[in-house]
Amino acid sequence: MMRLSVIIPGYNTPKESWERCVRSVLRAASIAVGNDFEVVCVDDGSGNENRPQDAWFNDNRVTILRLEKNKGQSVARNCALDFVKGQYISFVDSDDEVFENVYKKGLEALTRSNDDIALFGVRTVWCKEGMCKDNSMPRECNLELSDEKLMTVYGNCLFEYVWNKIYKRSFLDAHGIRFLEWMCPGEDTEFNLRCLSFSPRWSIIDYVGYVYYRNDGSSLSRYLPRYVESAQYKALAWRKTLPCKMAEWNDNIAVRVEWANMWRLHSPVSLMQRWRFARDNRLSFLSKFVLTIVRRFLYIRSLRRMRLRRMYRGVKEWQ
């Protein structure tokens, strides 16, 4: 069994993003475990011009799995989970990257305390606005997450994603934890909440180890999601795990979540489908359509930057 497996799903990711991502993972994994690791890239049915090639990476530690059709991140990750051989497993999105000491620090903490999951900090980068923000926990600790500590992790935007964590393979296999293949968005959160339900031991590391690039129209999977069902399912999982977090949830919130996601850049939902959804749920199609056009063609960078500063403390310039 290898020491570490890193799973990278991608759909129509540009070559330069793939190379940047895989290069950063190879560097970080080599520092942590020498050659005792594997990188598994999953091509989730990309077009011919964006299909990752072995020649892009030129490294025998990188394996490419190909799905014939675009089926979404959850399917891609599950295929890789059934394929990889690592004692520890980490996930990376194909248009992001990791810092060089992330696996070294994570594996050291897991080995030292025999914990099940390591969690580290994240740098979020808003590419168009040229701004970024670092989120991490203030100190290293080993713990079982109480409600209070979980809220602290959640408030720092560190709980809901899988790519800022390292999972012990034996823990996932013992409890049969995999991604729900029908669920999008929210599959990462549901995965982590299911882990939490089995009371894992956590290593929380005071280190920003992952760079999350936020772009309109991310290069990841375009499989048509079931937003309302996903949002409702995630809310129920939160209620079971941390009742105070989702006490006010109702179906109207789920409808608004789906309505907002329908208007994302490169959304697979047609205008006719959006109009019917608006009609059935008594929403204003025309005002949303006009607002989307205005935002798309009258992009005002300074206003977006002001909005980010208002929403997030500690936002700074990024180059």
C-alpha positions as CSV (number, residue, x, y, z in Angstrom):
1,M,0.0,0.0,0.0
2,M,1.2,3.5,-0.9
3,R,1.5,6.2,1.7
4,L,-0.6,8.9,-0.1
5,S,-3.1,9.1,-3.0
6,V,-4.2,12.4,-4.4
7,I,-7.4,12.5,-6.5
8,I,-7.9,15.3,-9.0
9,P,-11.2,15.3,-11.0
10,G,-11.6,17.7,-13.9
11,Y,-13.9,18.6,-16.7
12,N,-12.7,20.7,-19.7
13,T,-9.9,22.1,-17.5
14,P,-7.4,24.1,-19.6
15,K,-4.0,22.5,-20.0
16,E,-2.2,25.3,-18.1
17,S,-4.5,24.8,-15.1
18,W,-3.9,21.0,-15.1
19,E,-0.2,21.5,-15.3
20,R,-0.1,24.0,-12.5
21,C,-2.3,21.8,-10.3
22,V,-0.4,18.6,-10.8
23,R,3.0,20.2,-10.6
24,S,2.1,21.6,-7.2
25,V,0.8,18.3,-6.0
26,L,3.9,16.4,-7.2
27,R,6.1,18.9,-5.4
28,A,4.2,18.7,-2.1
29,A,3.8,14.9,-2.1
30,S,7.5,14.4,-2.9
31,I,8.5,16.6,0.1
32,A,6.1,14.6,2.3
33,V,6.7,11.0,1.3
34,G,9.4,10.8,-1.3
35,N,8.1,8.6,-4.1
36,D,5.6,6.7,-2.0
37,F,2.5,8.3,-3.5
38,E,0.3,8.4,-6.6
39,V,-1.7,11.1,-8.3
40,V,-4.9,10.0,-10.0
41,C,-6.4,12.5,-12.5
42,V,-10.0,11.8,-13.5
43,D,-11.1,13.2,-16.9
44,D,-14.9,13.6,-16.4
45,G,-15.8,13.3,-20.1
46,S,-13.9,16.4,-21.4
47,G,-13.8,17.5,-25.0
48,N,-10.9,16.3,-27.1
49,E,-8.9,19.6,-26.8
50,N,-9.2,19.6,-23.0
51,R,-8.6,15.9,-22.3
52,P,-5.5,15.6,-20.0
53,Q,-2.6,13.7,-21.6
54,D,0.3,11.8,-20.0
55,A,2.7,13.9,-22.0
56,W,1.4,17.0,-20.1
57,F,2.9,15.7,-16.8
58,N,5.6,13.2,-18.0
59,D,5.7,11.5,-14.6
60,N,5.0,7.8,-14.0
61,R,3.5,8.6,-10.6
62,V,0.5,10.3,-12.4
63,T,-2.3,8.1,-13.7
64,I,-5.2,9.3,-15.8
65,L,-8.6,7.7,-15.6
66,R,-11.2,8.6,-18.2
67,L,-15.0,8.6,-18.0
68,E,-16.7,8.5,-21.4
69,K,-19.5,10.9,-20.4
70,N,-19.6,13.9,-18.0
71,K,-21.2,12.5,-14.9
72,G,-20.1,14.9,-12.2
73,Q,-17.5,15.3,-9.5
74,S,-19.0,12.7,-7.2
75,V,-18.9,9.9,-9.8
76,A,-15.3,10.9,-10.8
77,R,-14.1,10.9,-7.2
78,N,-15.8,7.6,-6.4
79,C,-14.2,5.9,-9.4
80,A,-10.8,7.1,-8.2
81,L,-11.5,6.0,-4.6
82,D,-12.1,2.5,-5.9
83,F,-8.9,2.6,-7.9
84,V,-6.3,4.3,-5.5
85,K,-4.1,2.3,-3.1
86,G,-2.9,5.0,-0.7
87,Q,-3.0,4.7,3.1
88,Y,-4.1,8.4,3.1
89,I,-6.3,10.2,0.6
90,S,-6.5,13.8,-0.4
91,F,-8.6,15.6,-3.1
92,V,-7.7,18.6,-5.2
93,D,-9.7,20.4,-7.9
94,S,-8.0,20.6,-11.3
95,D,-8.0,24.4,-11.4
96,D,-6.5,24.9,-7.9
97,E,-3.2,24.1,-6.4
98,V,-1.5,23.2,-3.0
99,F,1.4,24.7,-1.1
100,E,4.6,22.6,-0.8
101,N,4.4,21.6,2.9
102,V,0.7,20.7,3.1
103,Y,1.1,17.0,2.9
104,K,4.2,16.9,5.1
105,K,2.4,18.8,7.9
106,G,-0.9,16.8,7.5
107,L,0.7,13.4,7.5
108,E,3.0,14.2,10.4
109,A,0.0,15.3,12.5
110,L,-2.1,12.2,11.5
111,T,0.8,9.8,12.2
112,R,1.7,11.5,15.5
113,S,-1.8,11.3,16.9
114,N,-3.3,8.4,15.0
115,D,-6.2,10.6,13.9
116,D,-8.6,10.0,11.0
117,I,-8.8,13.4,9.3
118,A,-6.4,16.3,9.0
119,L,-7.8,19.7,8.2
120,F,-5.7,22.7,7.1
121,G,-6.3,26.3,6.0
122,V,-7.3,27.7,2.6
123,R,-6.4,30.7,0.6
124,T,-9.4,31.8,-1.5
125,V,-8.5,33.9,-4.6
126,W,-11.1,36.0,-6.5
127,C,-9.2,36.1,-9.8
128,K,-11.2,38.8,-11.6
129,E,-11.1,41.1,-8.6
130,G,-7.5,40.5,-7.8
131,M,-8.1,39.8,-4.1
132,C,-7.5,36.9,-1.7
133,K,-8.2,35.8,1.8
134,D,-6.5,33.3,4.1
135,N,-8.6,31.1,6.4
136,S,-7.2,28.8,9.0
137,M,-7.6,27.8,12.6
138,P,-5.5,29.8,15.1
139,R,-3.6,26.8,16.5
140,E,-2.8,23.1,16.0
141,C,-5.0,20.8,18.0
142,N,-6.3,17.2,18.0
143,L,-9.9,16.8,18.9
144,E,-13.4,15.4,18.5
145,L,-15.4,18.3,17.1
146,S,-17.9,19.6,19.6
147,D,-20.8,21.8,18.4
148,E,-18.8,24.9,19.5
149,K,-15.6,23.9,17.8
150,L,-17.5,22.8,14.7
151,M,-19.1,26.2,14.4
152,T,-15.6,27.8,14.6
153,V,-14.4,25.5,11.8
154,Y,-17.5,26.2,9.8
155,G,-17.3,30.0,10.4
156,N,-13.7,29.9,9.0
157,C,-15.0,28.2,5.8
158,L,-13.0,25.1,6.5
159,F,-15.5,22.4,7.0
160,E,-17.7,22.1,3.9
161,Y,-15.0,21.1,1.3
162,V,-13.0,18.0,0.9
163,W,-10.0,19.5,-0.7
164,N,-8.5,21.0,2.5
165,K,-8.4,17.7,4.2
166,I,-6.5,14.4,4.3
167,Y,-8.5,11.3,5.1
168,K,-7.3,8.0,6.5
169,R,-8.3,5.4,3.9
170,S,-9.2,2.7,6.6
171,F,-11.7,5.1,8.2
172,L,-13.5,5.7,4.9
173,D,-13.6,2.1,4.0
174,A,-14.6,0.9,7.5
175,H,-17.7,3.0,7.4
176,G,-18.4,2.7,3.6
177,I,-18.1,6.5,3.1
178,R,-18.4,7.6,-0.5
179,F,-19.8,10.6,-2.4
180,L,-23.6,10.7,-3.2
181,E,-23.5,10.5,-7.0
182,W,-26.8,12.3,-7.6
183,M,-26.0,15.2,-5.3
184,C,-24.7,18.5,-6.6
185,P,-24.0,21.0,-5.2
186,G,-23.3,20.1,-1.5
187,E,-21.7,16.7,-2.1
188,D,-18.5,17.8,-0.2
189,T,-20.5,18.9,2.8
190,E,-22.6,15.7,2.9
191,F,-19.4,13.6,2.7
192,N,-17.9,15.5,5.6
193,L,-21.1,15.3,7.7
194,R,-21.2,11.6,7.1
195,C,-17.6,11.3,8.3
196,L,-18.5,13.4,11.3
197,S,-21.4,11.1,12.2
198,F,-18.9,8.3,12.9
199,S,-17.0,10.5,15.4
200,P,-13.5,10.7,13.8
201,R,-10.5,12.1,15.5
202,W,-9.4,15.3,13.8
203,S,-5.9,16.9,13.4
204,I,-6.5,20.7,12.8
205,I,-3.4,22.3,11.5
206,D,-2.5,26.0,11.6
207,Y,-1.2,26.1,8.0
208,V,-2.7,27.5,4.8
209,G,-2.1,24.7,2.5
210,Y,-4.6,25.0,-0.4
211,V,-5.3,27.7,-3.0
212,Y,-8.9,27.9,-4.1
213,Y,-9.2,29.9,-7.3
214,R,-12.7,31.3,-7.7
215,N,-13.6,32.0,-11.3
216,D,-17.0,32.5,-13.0
217,G,-17.7,29.3,-14.8
218,S,-15.3,27.0,-13.0
219,S,-13.8,24.3,-15.2
220,L,-15.2,21.4,-13.1
221,S,-18.1,19.2,-14.0
222,R,-21.2,20.5,-15.8
223,Y,-23.4,17.5,-15.0
224,L,-27.0,18.9,-14.6
225,P,-27.4,19.2,-10.8
226,R,-30.6,18.7,-8.8
227,Y,-30.2,21.9,-6.7
228,V,-33.4,21.7,-4.6
229,E,-33.0,18.1,-3.6
230,S,-29.3,18.6,-2.9
231,A,-30.0,21.7,-0.7
232,Q,-32.8,20.0,1.2
233,Y,-30.7,16.8,1.8
234,K,-27.7,18.9,3.0
235,A,-30.0,20.8,5.4
236,L,-31.3,17.6,6.9
237,A,-27.8,16.3,7.4
238,W,-26.8,19.6,9.1
239,R,-29.9,19.3,11.3
240,K,-28.8,15.8,12.5
241,T,-25.3,16.9,13.1
242,L,-25.7,20.5,14.4
243,P,-29.3,21.4,14.9
244,C,-28.7,25.1,15.6
245,K,-27.0,25.6,12.2
246,M,-30.1,24.9,10.0
247,A,-33.0,25.6,12.3
248,E,-34.6,28.1,10.0
249,W,-34.3,26.0,6.8
250,N,-37.4,25.8,4.6
251,D,-38.3,24.9,1.0
252,N,-38.3,28.5,0.0
253,I,-34.6,28.7,0.7
254,A,-34.0,25.6,-1.5
255,V,-35.9,27.3,-4.3
256,R,-33.8,30.4,-4.1
257,V,-30.7,28.4,-4.0
258,E,-31.7,26.6,-7.3
259,W,-32.8,29.9,-8.9
260,A,-29.4,31.5,-8.2
261,N,-27.4,28.6,-9.5
262,M,-29.4,28.4,-12.7
263,W,-28.0,31.8,-13.7
264,R,-24.3,30.9,-13.2
265,L,-22.0,31.4,-16.1
266,H,-22.2,28.3,-18.5
267,S,-25.2,27.0,-16.7
268,P,-26.6,23.9,-18.5
269,V,-30.2,25.1,-17.8
270,S,-31.9,26.6,-20.9
271,L,-33.7,30.0,-20.8
272,M,-37.0,28.1,-21.4
273,Q,-36.4,25.9,-18.4
274,R,-35.6,28.9,-16.3
275,W,-38.8,30.7,-17.5
276,R,-40.9,27.6,-16.5
277,F,-39.2,27.4,-13.2
278,A,-39.9,31.1,-12.5
279,R,-43.5,30.6,-13.5
280,D,-44.0,27.6,-11.3
281,N,-42.4,29.2,-8.3
282,R,-43.7,32.7,-8.8
283,L,-40.3,34.3,-9.5
284,S,-39.5,37.2,-11.7
285,F,-37.8,35.9,-14.9
286,L,-37.5,39.2,-16.6
287,S,-35.8,41.1,-13.7
288,K,-33.3,38.2,-13.2
289,F,-32.6,38.1,-16.9
290,V,-31.9,41.8,-17.1
291,L,-29.8,41.8,-13.9
292,T,-27.7,38.9,-15.3
293,I,-27.1,40.7,-18.6
294,V,-26.1,43.9,-16.8
295,R,-23.7,42.0,-14.5
296,R,-22.2,40.1,-17.4
297,F,-21.6,43.0,-19.8
298,L,-21.2,45.9,-17.3
299,Y,-18.7,44.2,-15.1
300,I,-17.4,46.9,-12.6
301,R,-14.3,45.6,-10.9
302,S,-14.2,48.3,-8.2
303,L,-17.7,47.5,-7.0
304,R,-17.0,43.8,-6.8
305,R,-13.9,44.6,-4.8
306,M,-15.9,46.8,-2.4
307,R,-18.4,44.0,-2.0
308,L,-15.7,41.5,-1.1
309,R,-14.3,43.7,1.5
310,R,-17.7,44.2,3.0
311,M,-18.5,40.5,3.1
312,Y,-15.1,39.1,4.3
313,R,-12.8,40.4,6.9
314,G,-9.1,40.2,6.1
315,V,-9.4,40.4,2.3
316,K,-6.2,41.7,0.7
317,E,-4.7,42.3,-2.7
318,W,-3.6,39.3,-4.7
319,Q,-1.1,39.3,-7.6
